[in-house]
Amino acid sequence: LLVDYLDHCEKHYPTTRGNETEQTKIAFRFMTDYLTKYASVDIWITALKAVRELMLQATGKHGRPLSRSYVNKMVDRIRRAFSWAVECEIIDAAKYT
């Protein structure tokens, strides 16, 4: 799912838009550990909450905590990936909501 969505981003988001693909990759790095641990999309909402908390505890390049607005943008990127997967019928909509 994540690889397919990154391919979609590369094709549909221009690099001049704050490089959406690179920002999505960063968001996915936080999510990947949880997805491999649980191996099921069924619990993605629980995983997303845990990932959000992990992001809020993380620090950026300059050693400062990530801002809540930045974390919210990263969580939105992950949500968009799952919405896209539902739209493309990669995952069942009933499992996403």
Biopython code that builds the backbone (N, CA, C, O; Angstrom):
import numpy as np
from Bio.PDB.StructureBuilder import StructureBuilder

atoms = [
    (1, "LEU", "N", (0.823, -1.190, 0.000)),
    (1, "LEU", "CA", (0.000, 0.000, 0.000)),
    (1, "LEU", "C", (0.871, 1.260, 0.000)),
    (1, "LEU", "O", (0.658, 2.169, -0.802)),
    (2, "LEU", "N", (1.851, 1.305, 0.905)),
    (2, "LEU", "CA", (2.686, 2.500, 1.017)),
    (2, "LEU", "C", (3.522, 2.721, -0.239)),
    (2, "LEU", "O", (3.664, 3.853, -0.703)),
    (3, "VAL", "N", (4.067, 1.657, -0.783)),
    (3, "VAL", "CA", (4.879, 1.773, -2.003)),
    (3, "VAL", "C", (4.009, 2.258, -3.169)),
    (3, "VAL", "O", (4.411, 3.135, -3.934)),
    (4, "ASP", "N", (2.826, 1.681, -3.289)),
    (4, "ASP", "CA", (1.916, 2.094, -4.361)),
    (4, "ASP", "C", (1.520, 3.555, -4.212)),
    (4, "ASP", "O", (1.437, 4.281, -5.203)),
    (5, "TYR", "N", (1.276, 3.989, -2.985)),
    (5, "TYR", "CA", (0.893, 5.385, -2.775)),
    (5, "TYR", "C", (2.058, 6.331, -3.089)),
    (5, "TYR", "O", (1.844, 7.416, -3.630)),
    (6, "LEU", "N", (3.270, 5.933, -2.758)),
    (6, "LEU", "CA", (4.424, 6.778, -3.104)),
    (6, "LEU", "C", (4.585, 6.897, -4.617)),
    (6, "LEU", "O", (4.938, 7.962, -5.123)),
    (7, "ASP", "N", (4.328, 5.810, -5.336)),
    (7, "ASP", "CA", (4.341, 5.879, -6.808)),
    (7, "ASP", "C", (3.292, 6.870, -7.295)),
    (7, "ASP", "O", (3.552, 7.665, -8.199)),
    (8, "HIS", "N", (2.116, 6.821, -6.698)),
    (8, "HIS", "CA", (1.046, 7.764, -7.034)),
    (8, "HIS", "C", (1.497, 9.200, -6.770)),
    (8, "HIS", "O", (1.279, 10.080, -7.603)),
    (9, "CYS", "N", (2.120, 9.442, -5.621)),
    (9, "CYS", "CA", (2.590, 10.797, -5.275)),
    (9, "CYS", "C", (3.599, 11.312, -6.292)),
    (9, "CYS", "O", (3.531, 12.464, -6.720)),
    (10, "GLU", "N", (4.535, 10.449, -6.673)),
    (10, "GLU", "CA", (5.569, 10.857, -7.632)),
    (10, "GLU", "C", (4.971, 11.266, -8.969)),
    (10, "GLU", "O", (5.492, 12.153, -9.646)),
    (11, "LYS", "N", (3.878, 10.618, -9.346)),
    (11, "LYS", "CA", (3.244, 10.925, -10.626)),
    (11, "LYS", "C", (2.325, 12.146, -10.551)),
    (11, "LYS", "O", (2.181, 12.873, -11.534)),
    (12, "HIS", "N", (1.711, 12.372, -9.403)),
    (12, "HIS", "CA", (0.653, 13.381, -9.330)),
    (12, "HIS", "C", (1.006, 14.665, -8.581)),
    (12, "HIS", "O", (0.300, 15.663, -8.730)),
    (13, "TYR", "N", (2.077, 14.675, -7.778)),
    (13, "TYR", "CA", (2.437, 15.881, -7.048)),
    (13, "TYR", "C", (3.734, 16.451, -7.616)),
    (13, "TYR", "O", (4.759, 15.770, -7.630)),
    (14, "PRO", "N", (3.691, 17.675, -8.076)),
    (14, "PRO", "CA", (4.918, 18.280, -8.602)),
    (14, "PRO", "C", (5.925, 18.504, -7.472)),
    (14, "PRO", "O", (5.543, 18.715, -6.321)),
    (15, "THR", "N", (7.200, 18.456, -7.812)),
    (15, "THR", "CA", (8.227, 18.649, -6.789)),
    (15, "THR", "C", (8.250, 20.083, -6.268)),
    (15, "THR", "O", (8.837, 20.344, -5.218)),
    (16, "THR", "N", (7.635, 20.995, -6.967)),
    (16, "THR", "CA", (7.606, 22.388, -6.514)),
    (16, "THR", "C", (6.608, 22.610, -5.376)),
    (16, "THR", "O", (6.573, 23.696, -4.797)),
    (17, "ARG", "N", (5.811, 21.620, -5.052)),
    (17, "ARG", "CA", (4.789, 21.750, -4.016)),
    (17, "ARG", "C", (5.330, 21.314, -2.649)),
    (17, "ARG", "O", (4.681, 20.535, -1.951)),
    (18, "GLY", "N", (6.491, 21.801, -2.268)),
    (18, "GLY", "CA", (7.056, 21.418, -0.991)),
    (18, "GLY", "C", (7.490, 19.964, -0.945)),
    (18, "GLY", "O", (7.661, 19.376, 0.122)),
    (19, "ASN", "N", (7.661, 19.410, -2.115)),
    (19, "ASN", "CA", (8.049, 18.020, -2.299)),
    (19, "ASN", "C", (7.202, 17.074, -1.455)),
    (19, "ASN", "O", (7.685, 16.469, -0.498)),
    (20, "GLU", "N", (5.958, 16.961, -1.820)),
    (20, "GLU", "CA", (4.972, 16.131, -1.132)),
    (20, "GLU", "C", (5.425, 14.674, -1.007)),
    (20, "GLU", "O", (5.183, 14.029, 0.014)),
    (21, "THR", "N", (6.072, 14.169, -2.033)),
    (21, "THR", "CA", (6.521, 12.781, -1.991)),
    (21, "THR", "C", (7.536, 12.566, -0.880)),
    (21, "THR", "O", (7.449, 11.585, -0.141)),
    (22, "GLU", "N", (8.492, 13.471, -0.754)),
    (22, "GLU", "CA", (9.508, 13.337, 0.298)),
    (22, "GLU", "C", (8.888, 13.468, 1.681)),
    (22, "GLU", "O", (9.255, 12.732, 2.597)),
    (23, "GLN", "N", (7.959, 14.391, 1.839)),
    (23, "GLN", "CA", (7.288, 14.553, 3.128)),
    (23, "GLN", "C", (6.446, 13.316, 3.465)),
    (23, "GLN", "O", (6.354, 12.921, 4.627)),
    (24, "THR", "N", (5.848, 12.721, 2.463)),
    (24, "THR", "CA", (5.061, 11.505, 2.672)),
    (24, "THR", "C", (5.974, 10.356, 3.081)),
    (24, "THR", "O", (5.603, 9.547, 3.931)),
    (25, "LYS", "N", (7.157, 10.273, 2.490)),
    (25, "LYS", "CA", (8.115, 9.238, 2.883)),
    (25, "LYS", "C", (8.488, 9.375, 4.356)),
    (25, "LYS", "O", (8.603, 8.377, 5.068)),
    (26, "ILE", "N", (8.676, 10.604, 4.807)),
    (26, "ILE", "CA", (9.006, 10.847, 6.215)),
    (26, "ILE", "C", (7.862, 10.366, 7.102)),
    (26, "ILE", "O", (8.091, 9.701, 8.112)),
    (27, "ALA", "N", (6.630, 10.705, 6.721)),
    (27, "ALA", "CA", (5.467, 10.277, 7.496)),
    (27, "ALA", "C", (5.381, 8.750, 7.529)),
    (27, "ALA", "O", (5.060, 8.169, 8.566)),
    (28, "PHE", "N", (5.665, 8.106, 6.408)),
    (28, "PHE", "CA", (5.585, 6.652, 6.325)),
    (28, "PHE", "C", (6.660, 5.972, 7.178)),
    (28, "PHE", "O", (6.453, 4.859, 7.661)),
    (29, "ARG", "N", (7.810, 6.639, 7.366)),
    (29, "ARG", "CA", (8.845, 6.042, 8.206)),
    (29, "ARG", "C", (8.322, 5.831, 9.624)),
    (29, "ARG", "O", (8.621, 4.823, 10.265)),
    (30, "PHE", "N", (7.544, 6.788, 10.098)),
    (30, "PHE", "CA", (6.942, 6.632, 11.422)),
    (30, "PHE", "C", (5.915, 5.496, 11.422)),
    (30, "PHE", "O", (5.805, 4.754, 12.398)),
    (31, "MET", "N", (5.177, 5.367, 10.339)),
    (31, "MET", "CA", (4.088, 4.402, 10.265)),
    (31, "MET", "C", (4.566, 2.969, 10.005)),
    (31, "MET", "O", (3.924, 2.013, 10.441)),
    (32, "THR", "N", (5.673, 2.821, 9.307)),
    (32, "THR", "CA", (6.139, 1.513, 8.853)),
    (32, "THR", "C", (6.324, 0.520, 10.002)),
    (32, "THR", "O", (5.909, -0.633, 9.886)),
    (33, "ASP", "N", (6.938, 0.947, 11.108)),
    (33, "ASP", "CA", (7.162, 0.034, 12.225)),
    (33, "ASP", "C", (5.858, -0.555, 12.736)),
    (33, "ASP", "O", (5.781, -1.742, 13.054)),
    (34, "TYR", "N", (4.839, 0.282, 12.810)),
    (34, "TYR", "CA", (3.560, -0.188, 13.325)),
    (34, "TYR", "C", (2.852, -1.098, 12.328)),
    (34, "TYR", "O", (2.237, -2.086, 12.728)),
    (35, "LEU", "N", (2.925, -0.788, 11.058)),
    (35, "LEU", "CA", (2.276, -1.636, 10.060)),
    (35, "LEU", "C", (2.933, -3.002, 9.981)),
    (35, "LEU", "O", (2.238, -4.006, 9.829)),
    (36, "THR", "N", (4.246, -3.067, 10.080)),
    (36, "THR", "CA", (4.911, -4.364, 10.037)),
    (36, "THR", "C", (4.675, -5.135, 11.323)),
    (36, "THR", "O", (4.611, -6.364, 11.307)),
    (37, "LYS", "N", (4.545, -4.423, 12.443)),
    (37, "LYS", "CA", (4.294, -5.098, 13.711)),
    (37, "LYS", "C", (2.913, -5.740, 13.724)),
    (37, "LYS", "O", (2.762, -6.872, 14.185)),
    (38, "TYR", "N", (1.918, -5.040, 13.232)),
    (38, "TYR", "CA", (0.555, -5.542, 13.292)),
    (38, "TYR", "C", (0.138, -6.291, 12.029)),
    (38, "TYR", "O", (-0.761, -7.130, 12.084)),
    (39, "ALA", "N", (0.764, -6.008, 10.907)),
    (39, "ALA", "CA", (0.540, -6.713, 9.635)),
    (39, "ALA", "C", (-0.915, -6.732, 9.179)),
    (39, "ALA", "O", (-1.283, -7.556, 8.341)),
    (40, "SER", "N", (-1.734, -5.858, 9.704)),
    (40, "SER", "CA", (-3.136, -5.830, 9.298)),
    (40, "SER", "C", (-3.617, -4.388, 9.221)),
    (40, "SER", "O", (-3.368, -3.582, 10.118)),
    (41, "VAL", "N", (-4.297, -4.087, 8.152)),
    (41, "VAL", "CA", (-4.846, -2.748, 7.990)),
    (41, "VAL", "C", (-6.023, -2.537, 8.942)),
    (41, "VAL", "O", (-6.417, -1.398, 9.195)),
    (42, "ASP", "N", (-6.580, -3.614, 9.465)),
    (42, "ASP", "CA", (-7.751, -3.513, 10.333)),
    (42, "ASP", "C", (-7.517, -2.611, 11.537)),
    (42, "ASP", "O", (-8.449, -1.957, 12.006)),
    (43, "ILE", "N", (-6.310, -2.564, 12.035)),
    (43, "ILE", "CA", (-6.052, -1.785, 13.239)),
    (43, "ILE", "C", (-5.315, -0.472, 12.924)),
    (43, "ILE", "O", (-4.661, 0.093, 13.801)),
    (44, "TRP", "N", (-5.415, 0.001, 11.715)),
    (44, "TRP", "CA", (-4.623, 1.165, 11.317)),
    (44, "TRP", "C", (-4.956, 2.397, 12.137)),
    (44, "TRP", "O", (-4.071, 3.223, 12.359)),
    (45, "ILE", "N", (-6.194, 2.563, 12.598)),
    (45, "ILE", "CA", (-6.546, 3.738, 13.397)),
    (45, "ILE", "C", (-5.793, 3.709, 14.720)),
    (45, "ILE", "O", (-5.273, 4.733, 15.161)),
    (46, "THR", "N", (-5.733, 2.550, 15.352)),
    (46, "THR", "CA", (-4.963, 2.421, 16.590)),
    (46, "THR", "C", (-3.499, 2.719, 16.323)),
    (46, "THR", "O", (-2.851, 3.426, 17.095)),
    (47, "ALA", "N", (-2.982, 2.185, 15.240)),
    (47, "ALA", "CA", (-1.587, 2.428, 14.888)),
    (47, "ALA", "C", (-1.358, 3.899, 14.603)),
    (47, "ALA", "O", (-0.322, 4.448, 14.977)),
    (48, "LEU", "N", (-2.302, 4.541, 13.952)),
    (48, "LEU", "CA", (-2.142, 5.958, 13.623)),
    (48, "LEU", "C", (-2.082, 6.808, 14.893)),
    (48, "LEU", "O", (-1.312, 7.767, 14.957)),
    (49, "LYS", "N", (-2.871, 6.472, 15.883)),
    (49, "LYS", "CA", (-2.817, 7.198, 17.159)),
    (49, "LYS", "C", (-1.450, 7.025, 17.815)),
    (49, "LYS", "O", (-0.878, 7.984, 18.333)),
    (50, "ALA", "N", (-0.935, 5.805, 17.790)),
    (50, "ALA", "CA", (0.379, 5.538, 18.369)),
    (50, "ALA", "C", (1.470, 6.278, 17.589)),
    (50, "ALA", "O", (2.405, 6.813, 18.185)),
    (51, "VAL", "N", (1.351, 6.306, 16.276)),
    (51, "VAL", "CA", (2.330, 7.003, 15.444)),
    (51, "VAL", "C", (2.297, 8.501, 15.721)),
    (51, "VAL", "O", (3.345, 9.144, 15.790)),
    (52, "ARG", "N", (1.107, 9.056, 15.878)),
    (52, "ARG", "CA", (0.984, 10.483, 16.193)),
    (52, "ARG", "C", (1.707, 10.799, 17.503)),
    (52, "ARG", "O", (2.422, 11.797, 17.595)),
    (53, "GLU", "N", (1.521, 9.955, 18.508)),
    (53, "GLU", "CA", (2.202, 10.162, 19.788)),
    (53, "GLU", "C", (3.716, 10.052, 19.626)),
    (53, "GLU", "O", (4.468, 10.818, 20.227)),
    (54, "LEU", "N", (4.156, 9.093, 18.811)),
    (54, "LEU", "CA", (5.583, 8.943, 18.533)),
    (54, "LEU", "C", (6.137, 10.198, 17.869)),
    (54, "LEU", "O", (7.222, 10.660, 18.223)),
    (55, "MET", "N", (5.403, 10.749, 16.915)),
    (55, "MET", "CA", (5.825, 11.974, 16.235)),
    (55, "MET", "C", (5.915, 13.138, 17.214)),
    (55, "MET", "O", (6.838, 13.948, 17.133)),
    (56, "LEU", "N", (4.960, 13.224, 18.140)),
    (56, "LEU", "CA", (4.960, 14.318, 19.102)),
    (56, "LEU", "C", (6.137, 14.232, 20.068)),
    (56, "LEU", "O", (6.551, 15.240, 20.641)),
    (57, "GLN", "N", (6.672, 13.032, 20.246)),
    (57, "GLN", "CA", (7.827, 12.854, 21.121)),
    (57, "GLN", "C", (9.155, 12.972, 20.372)),
    (57, "GLN", "O", (10.213, 13.094, 20.991)),
    (58, "ALA", "N", (9.098, 12.936, 19.060)),
    (58, "ALA", "CA", (10.314, 12.983, 18.235)),
    (58, "ALA", "C", (10.871, 14.402, 18.175)),
    (58, "ALA", "O", (10.181, 15.375, 18.480)),
    (59, "THR", "N", (12.122, 14.490, 17.778)),
    (59, "THR", "CA", (12.748, 15.792, 17.581)),
    (59, "THR", "C", (13.157, 15.937, 16.122)),
    (59, "THR", "O", (13.402, 14.954, 15.421)),
    (60, "GLY", "N", (13.224, 17.184, 15.688)),
    (60, "GLY", "CA", (13.598, 17.491, 14.320)),
    (60, "GLY", "C", (15.102, 17.608, 14.149)),
    (60, "GLY", "O", (15.875, 17.197, 15.015)),
    (61, "LYS", "N", (15.500, 18.171, 13.029)),
    (61, "LYS", "CA", (16.923, 18.305, 12.694)),
    (61, "LYS", "C", (17.706, 19.101, 13.734)),
    (61, "LYS", "O", (18.875, 18.813, 13.987)),
    (62, "HIS", "N", (17.073, 20.087, 14.329)),
    (62, "HIS", "CA", (17.776, 20.986, 15.240)),
    (62, "HIS", "C", (17.575, 20.606, 16.705)),
    (62, "HIS", "O", (17.855, 21.405, 17.599)),
    (63, "GLY", "N", (17.099, 19.404, 16.949)),
    (63, "GLY", "CA", (16.935, 18.923, 18.305)),
    (63, "GLY", "C", (15.684, 19.418, 19.017)),
    (63, "GLY", "O", (15.474, 19.130, 20.195)),
    (64, "ARG", "N", (14.864, 20.157, 18.302)),
    (64, "ARG", "CA", (13.613, 20.650, 18.893)),
    (64, "ARG", "C", (12.484, 19.668, 18.601)),
    (64, "ARG", "O", (12.510, 18.972, 17.586)),
    (65, "PRO", "N", (11.488, 19.611, 19.495)),
    (65, "PRO", "CA", (10.341, 18.738, 19.231)),
    (65, "PRO", "C", (9.627, 19.154, 17.944)),
    (65, "PRO", "O", (9.636, 20.326, 17.566)),
    (66, "LEU", "N", (9.018, 18.188, 17.289)),
    (66, "LEU", "CA", (8.229, 18.497, 16.104)),
    (66, "LEU", "C", (6.986, 19.268, 16.537)),
    (66, "LEU", "O", (6.371, 18.939, 17.551)),
    (67, "SER", "N", (6.623, 20.272, 15.784)),
    (67, "SER", "CA", (5.457, 21.077, 16.144)),
    (67, "SER", "C", (4.172, 20.295, 15.912)),
    (67, "SER", "O", (4.126, 19.390, 15.078)),
    (68, "ARG", "N", (3.152, 20.643, 16.640)),
    (68, "ARG", "CA", (1.862, 19.964, 16.491)),
    (68, "ARG", "C", (1.317, 20.155, 15.076)),
    (68, "ARG", "O", (0.728, 19.229, 14.519)),
    (69, "SER", "N", (1.501, 21.339, 14.483)),
    (69, "SER", "CA", (0.999, 21.560, 13.122)),
    (69, "SER", "C", (1.742, 20.674, 12.117)),
    (69, "SER", "O", (1.131, 20.166, 11.177)),
    (70, "TYR", "N", (3.041, 20.486, 12.305)),
    (70, "TYR", "CA", (3.816, 19.610, 11.424)),
    (70, "TYR", "C", (3.349, 18.162, 11.589)),
    (70, "TYR", "O", (3.168, 17.448, 10.602)),
    (71, "VAL", "N", (3.158, 17.735, 12.831)),
    (71, "VAL", "CA", (2.685, 16.372, 13.100)),
    (71, "VAL", "C", (1.310, 16.169, 12.480)),
    (71, "VAL", "O", (1.047, 15.122, 11.890)),
    (72, "ASN", "N", (0.433, 17.156, 12.606)),
    (72, "ASN", "CA", (-0.904, 17.036, 12.011)),
    (72, "ASN", "C", (-0.826, 16.887, 10.499)),
    (72, "ASN", "O", (-1.587, 16.118, 9.912)),
    (73, "LYS", "N", (0.089, 17.617, 9.863)),
    (73, "LYS", "CA", (0.258, 17.487, 8.416)),
    (73, "LYS", "C", (0.751, 16.090, 8.043)),
    (73, "LYS", "O", (0.324, 15.519, 7.040)),
    (74, "MET", "N", (1.651, 15.548, 8.858)),
    (74, "MET", "CA", (2.166, 14.206, 8.585)),
    (74, "MET", "C", (1.066, 13.156, 8.750)),
    (74, "MET", "O", (0.961, 12.229, 7.947)),
    (75, "VAL", "N", (0.250, 13.307, 9.794)),
    (75, "VAL", "CA", (-0.863, 12.376, 10.009)),
    (75, "VAL", "C", (-1.857, 12.479, 8.852)),
    (75, "VAL", "O", (-2.392, 11.468, 8.397)),
    (76, "ASP", "N", (-2.102, 13.695, 8.381)),
    (76, "ASP", "CA", (-3.001, 13.875, 7.228)),
    (76, "ASP", "C", (-2.460, 13.173, 5.992)),
    (76, "ASP", "O", (-3.233, 12.630, 5.202)),
    (77, "ARG", "N", (-1.148, 13.175, 5.815)),
    (77, "ARG", "CA", (-0.561, 12.470, 4.664)),
    (77, "ARG", "C", (-0.834, 10.971, 4.762)),
    (77, "ARG", "O", (-1.147, 10.329, 3.759)),
    (78, "ILE", "N", (-0.719, 10.423, 5.948)),
    (78, "ILE", "CA", (-0.994, 9.000, 6.135)),
    (78, "ILE", "C", (-2.472, 8.719, 5.879)),
    (78, "ILE", "O", (-2.816, 7.725, 5.240)),
    (79, "ARG", "N", (-3.340, 9.589, 6.374)),
    (79, "ARG", "CA", (-4.775, 9.417, 6.130)),
    (79, "ARG", "C", (-5.092, 9.458, 4.640)),
    (79, "ARG", "O", (-5.898, 8.671, 4.144)),
    (80, "ARG", "N", (-4.445, 10.390, 3.927)),
    (80, "ARG", "CA", (-4.679, 10.475, 2.477)),
    (80, "ARG", "C", (-4.272, 9.186, 1.779)),
    (80, "ARG", "O", (-4.928, 8.753, 0.832)),
    (81, "ALA", "N", (-3.197, 8.575, 2.245)),
    (81, "ALA", "CA", (-2.753, 7.309, 1.645)),
    (81, "ALA", "C", (-3.824, 6.237, 1.809)),
    (81, "ALA", "O", (-4.099, 5.488, 0.872)),
    (82, "PHE", "N", (-4.425, 6.159, 2.983)),
    (82, "PHE", "CA", (-5.464, 5.154, 3.196)),
    (82, "PHE", "C", (-6.735, 5.502, 2.427)),
    (82, "PHE", "O", (-7.409, 4.609, 1.912)),
    (83, "SER", "N", (-7.063, 6.771, 2.344)),
    (83, "SER", "CA", (-8.229, 7.177, 1.540)),
    (83, "SER", "C", (-8.013, 6.814, 0.078)),
    (83, "SER", "O", (-8.922, 6.318, -0.589)),
    (84, "TRP", "N", (-6.817, 7.061, -0.409)),
    (84, "TRP", "CA", (-6.483, 6.718, -1.791)),
    (84, "TRP", "C", (-6.608, 5.202, -2.002)),
    (84, "TRP", "O", (-7.111, 4.753, -3.032)),
    (85, "ALA", "N", (-6.148, 4.421, -1.022)),
    (85, "ALA", "CA", (-6.218, 2.970, -1.138)),
    (85, "ALA", "C", (-7.666, 2.486, -1.194)),
    (85, "ALA", "O", (-7.978, 1.529, -1.902)),
    (86, "VAL", "N", (-8.541, 3.145, -0.451)),
    (86, "VAL", "CA", (-9.968, 2.801, -0.515)),
    (86, "VAL", "C", (-10.515, 3.155, -1.887)),
    (86, "VAL", "O", (-11.229, 2.364, -2.503)),
    (87, "GLU", "N", (-10.180, 4.345, -2.363)),
    (87, "GLU", "CA", (-10.651, 4.796, -3.680)),
    (87, "GLU", "C", (-10.207, 3.838, -4.781)),
    (87, "GLU", "O", (-10.958, 3.578, -5.721)),
    (88, "CYS", "N", (-8.988, 3.315, -4.666)),
    (88, "CYS", "CA", (-8.454, 2.388, -5.668)),
    (88, "CYS", "C", (-8.841, 0.939, -5.375)),
    (88, "CYS", "O", (-8.415, 0.021, -6.076)),
    (89, "GLU", "N", (-9.636, 0.746, -4.354)),
    (89, "GLU", "CA", (-10.103, -0.578, -3.943)),
    (89, "GLU", "C", (-8.962, -1.514, -3.577)),
    (89, "GLU", "O", (-9.034, -2.720, -3.812)),
    (90, "ILE", "N", (-7.919, -0.951, -3.004)),
    (90, "ILE", "CA", (-6.800, -1.756, -2.499)),
    (90, "ILE", "C", (-7.163, -2.307, -1.127)),
    (90, "ILE", "O", (-6.819, -3.438, -0.784)),
    (91, "ILE", "N", (-7.864, -1.489, -0.350)),
    (91, "ILE", "CA", (-8.382, -1.959, 0.936)),
    (91, "ILE", "C", (-9.891, -1.718, 0.969)),
    (91, "ILE", "O", (-10.419, -0.874, 0.245)),
    (92, "ASP", "N", (-10.558, -2.469, 1.812)),
    (92, "ASP", "CA", (-11.993, -2.389, 1.936)),
    (92, "ASP", "C", (-12.387, -1.128, 2.717)),
    (92, "ASP", "O", (-11.816, -0.848, 3.772)),
    (93, "ALA", "N", (-13.337, -0.385, 2.212)),
    (93, "ALA", "CA", (-13.769, 0.846, 2.865)),
    (93, "ALA", "C", (-14.279, 0.596, 4.276)),
    (93, "ALA", "O", (-14.109, 1.447, 5.149)),
    (94, "ALA", "N", (-14.890, -0.535, 4.513)),
    (94, "ALA", "CA", (-15.408, -0.850, 5.852)),
    (94, "ALA", "C", (-14.285, -0.970, 6.878)),
    (94, "ALA", "O", (-14.491, -0.692, 8.060)),
    (95, "LYS", "N", (-13.113, -1.378, 6.438)),
    (95, "LYS", "CA", (-11.966, -1.509, 7.340)),
    (95, "LYS", "C", (-11.305, -0.159, 7.590)),
    (95, "LYS", "O", (-10.629, 0.028, 8.601)),
    (96, "TYR", "N", (-11.497, 0.759, 6.689)),
    (96, "TYR", "CA", (-10.843, 2.073, 6.804)),
    (96, "TYR", "C", (-11.566, 2.980, 7.768)),
    (96, "TYR", "O", (-10.918, 3.749, 8.478)),
    (97, "THR", "N", (-12.882, 2.922, 7.823)),
    (97, "THR", "CA", (-13.652, 3.853, 8.643)),
    (97, "THR", "C", (-13.783, 3.389, 10.064)),
    (97, "THR", "O", (-14.406, 4.068, 10.880)),
]
sb = StructureBuilder()
sb.init_structure("model")
sb.init_model(0)
sb.init_chain("A")
sb.init_seg("    ")
for serial, (resi, resn, name, xyz) in enumerate(atoms, 1):
    if name == "N":
        sb.init_residue(resn, " ", resi, " ")
    sb.init_atom(name, np.array(xyz, "f"), 0.0, 1.0, " ", f" {name:<3s}", serial, name[0])
structure = sb.get_structure()
